[in-house]
Amino acid sequence: MFKGLGQLGDMAKMMKSAQELQTKMAQMQDDLANLTVTGESGAGLVKATATAKGELTGLDIDPSIFNGEDKEVVEDLILAAIKDAQIKAAEKAQEEMAALTESMGLPKDIKLPF
């Protein structure tokens, strides 16, 4: 289709690739909002669920840890579970981005904005 256009054909190909990447990145953003990860602390006594975008969506606390004297321990376990979920969310998002960029023929460690 673009034969004989020289550099204009190359520019059109680049523009098409950029539009394709933009479309795939938008789809990935939607996918990340639907992927979930679960972070844990206290050997699973506290579990935090988050989307791969890092939005906290759930918190599950085993009732056995509720003891008035252990308030600070419970708070620490909750924070640790949330942090674990956020770390896993960031890792999942990075994995998805690497897969996308690699499928487009780009280096998988390229940093593109979300």
C-alpha positions as CSV (number, residue, x, y, z in Angstrom):
1,M,0.0,0.0,0.0
2,F,2.8,2.4,0.9
3,K,5.4,1.2,-1.7
4,G,7.1,3.9,-3.6
5,L,6.4,6.5,-0.9
6,G,9.8,6.2,0.6
7,Q,10.0,8.0,3.9
8,L,6.3,8.9,3.9
9,G,5.5,5.1,3.9
10,D,7.9,4.7,6.9
11,M,6.2,7.6,8.7
12,A,2.7,6.1,8.0
13,K,4.0,2.7,9.4
14,M,5.3,4.4,12.5
15,M,2.0,6.3,13.0
16,K,0.1,3.0,12.7
17,S,2.4,1.3,15.2
18,A,2.0,4.2,17.6
19,Q,-1.8,4.1,17.3
20,E,-1.7,0.3,17.8
21,L,0.4,0.7,20.9
22,Q,-1.9,3.4,22.3
23,T,-4.9,1.1,21.7
24,K,-3.2,-1.8,23.4
25,M,-2.1,0.4,26.4
26,A,-5.7,1.6,26.9
27,Q,-6.9,-2.0,26.8
28,M,-4.1,-3.0,29.3
29,Q,-5.3,-0.2,31.7
30,D,-8.8,-1.7,31.6
31,D,-7.3,-5.2,32.2
32,L,-5.2,-4.0,35.2
33,A,-8.3,-2.6,36.8
34,N,-9.9,-6.1,36.6
35,L,-6.8,-8.1,37.7
36,T,-6.5,-8.7,41.4
37,V,-3.7,-9.7,43.7
38,T,-3.8,-10.6,47.4
39,G,-1.2,-9.6,49.9
40,E,-0.8,-11.4,53.2
41,S,0.7,-10.9,56.6
42,G,0.8,-12.9,59.9
43,A,0.9,-16.2,58.1
44,G,-2.4,-15.4,56.3
45,L,-4.2,-14.0,59.3
46,V,-4.6,-10.7,57.4
47,K,-5.2,-10.6,53.7
48,A,-5.5,-7.5,51.5
49,T,-6.9,-7.7,48.0
50,A,-6.0,-5.0,45.4
51,T,-6.4,-4.4,41.7
52,A,-3.2,-4.6,39.6
53,K,-3.5,-0.8,39.5
54,G,-3.0,-0.8,43.3
55,E,-6.5,0.1,44.4
56,L,-7.4,-1.7,47.6
57,T,-10.6,-3.7,47.1
58,G,-10.9,-6.0,50.1
59,L,-9.5,-6.8,53.5
60,D,-10.0,-10.1,55.3
61,I,-9.0,-10.4,59.0
62,D,-9.1,-13.6,60.9
63,P,-11.1,-13.0,64.1
64,S,-8.6,-14.8,66.2
65,I,-6.3,-11.8,66.2
66,F,-8.7,-9.5,67.9
67,N,-7.5,-9.0,71.4
68,G,-7.6,-5.6,72.9
69,E,-4.1,-5.9,74.2
70,D,-2.8,-6.7,70.7
71,K,-4.2,-3.6,68.9
72,E,-0.8,-2.4,67.7
73,V,0.1,-5.8,66.4
74,V,-3.2,-6.0,64.5
75,E,-2.6,-2.6,63.0
76,D,0.9,-3.6,61.9
77,L,-0.5,-6.8,60.3
78,I,-3.1,-4.8,58.4
79,L,-0.5,-2.4,57.1
80,A,1.9,-5.2,56.1
81,A,-0.9,-7.0,54.2
82,I,-1.8,-3.8,52.3
83,K,1.8,-3.0,51.5
84,D,2.3,-6.6,50.3
85,A,-0.8,-6.3,48.0
86,Q,0.5,-3.0,46.7
87,I,3.9,-4.5,45.9
88,K,2.3,-7.4,44.1
89,A,0.0,-5.0,42.2
90,A,3.0,-3.0,41.0
91,E,4.8,-6.2,40.0
92,K,1.8,-7.5,38.1
93,A,1.4,-4.2,36.3
94,Q,5.1,-4.3,35.3
95,E,4.7,-7.9,34.0
96,E,1.7,-6.8,31.9
97,M,3.6,-3.8,30.5
98,A,6.7,-6.0,29.7
99,A,4.5,-8.5,27.8
100,L,2.8,-5.7,25.9
101,T,6.0,-3.9,24.9
102,E,7.6,-7.2,23.9
103,S,4.7,-8.1,21.8
104,M,5.1,-4.8,20.0
105,G,8.8,-5.5,19.3
106,L,10.0,-3.0,21.8
107,P,12.5,-3.8,24.6
108,K,10.5,-5.3,27.5
109,D,12.2,-3.1,30.0
110,I,11.3,0.2,28.2
111,K,9.6,2.7,30.5
112,L,6.3,3.9,29.1
113,P,3.8,6.1,31.0
114,F,0.7,4.5,32.4
